[in-house]
């Protein structure tokens, strides 16, 4: 990966020992072993800070004590969705207790329910996926961002302390073994969507490669005391965290849709499908804060599609069109999230033993390369009026230059101001029906229904050719 820590942060990286031991205890599927796992989660075992045991639970609960300047951008995104800083602990605790969360959005209910007058419990298999993945993909990655933010804020105060915080962030990304923390998320999912690596690094995940590039950039710019550049690296790391969560959501939407459930060996009645449902929920709930920032209505639809219902599942009994509905909803916000088919890839058959593994679902949108580094519906305000980069893009040159003299507009639409987002399709007759659409949802639906438009009219299909383009709910 090429990143070399300037500090010994092995002690902090040992948080993956806690995660790994908890996972091993979960797998034993007894109440006594789950109590031991709960003790490690709540009290810690392998990591100390200032001679005090550090627990995974404390990482989540301590977020409420952050000073305003030290709140990570990623945490602001997550708090805006869940309505609480301790969402991670609430979800983990629901898994341990067979209980329910009480957040503004993204809730989960693992309490007992009745089916045909029979009491049904959520079993170990599903609850394990909830609690374990919340530790891996919600709590420890956020502590990584706490340390990244801390590092940035320390640059002008104590460069040595800034570098230690940055190295500690890397420790919470990889752990000691590169196998129990969020690093593994992208690595596993790229193999399931055919997006891993190049001929030089065939087993590497593109998202991880980019994150490590930005971690190296941040390390370099801390040394040069360039806080703005460090903050840019953090922003790019945040952007890279979404695609693997989307891939995980899509994979389990496919499995649930087809009724491809893990056999339960009869240990606990009615566990069938709970594992897949729990995994689907955990991946989507990690992605929903990103989606909610773009479109609350799309986030609500994705939650409804992937939340865990209180039902008994049977092998082969799936959910009609689930995969397709999830794909479309992700596509609706792609111009905001910046995630394209190049990032997602095409899903390989999760049930196949063939080599090569056949594709079972292709990414529907956006299939063409990203037209511009800006996001067309990224908003700015001028003279009390809100517009977006697509609006700016379609202005005549003189007026656009005048807009771009304002620093906030230049920041929101950097590449639009550089004339790198020009609509190339305005004169093409076949593209006119696209830029006559009023919302991105209508554009996406049309460009999925007629996929050749994505090749023939890439800038129009990606929302760059209509200065009145709106989001779905407007």
Buried (B, 14 or more C-beta within 10 A) or exposed (E): BEBEBEBEBEBBBBBBBBBBBBBEBBEEBEEEBBEBBBBBBBBBBBBEEEEEBBBBBBBBBBBEEBEEEBBBBBBEBBBBBBEBBBBBBBBBBBBBEBBBBEBEBBBBBBEEBEEEEEEBBBBBBBBBBBBBBBBBBBBBBBBBBBBBBBBBBBBEEEBEEBBBBBBBBBBBBBBBBBBBBBBBBBBBBBBBBBBBBEEEEEEBBBBBBBBBBBBBBBBEBBEEEBBEBBBBBBEBBBBBBBBBBBBBBBBBBBBBBBBBBBEBEEEBEBBBBBBBBBBBBBBBBBBBBBBBBBBBBBBBBBBEBBBBEEBBBEEEEBBEEBBBBBBBBBBBBBBBBBBBBBBBBBBBBBEEEEEEBEBBBEBBBBBBEBBBEBBBBBEBEEEEEEBBBBBBBBBEEEEBEEBBEBEEBBEBBBBBBEEEBBBBBBEBEEBBBBBEBEBBBBBBBBBBEBBEBBEBBBBBBBBBBBBEBBBBEE
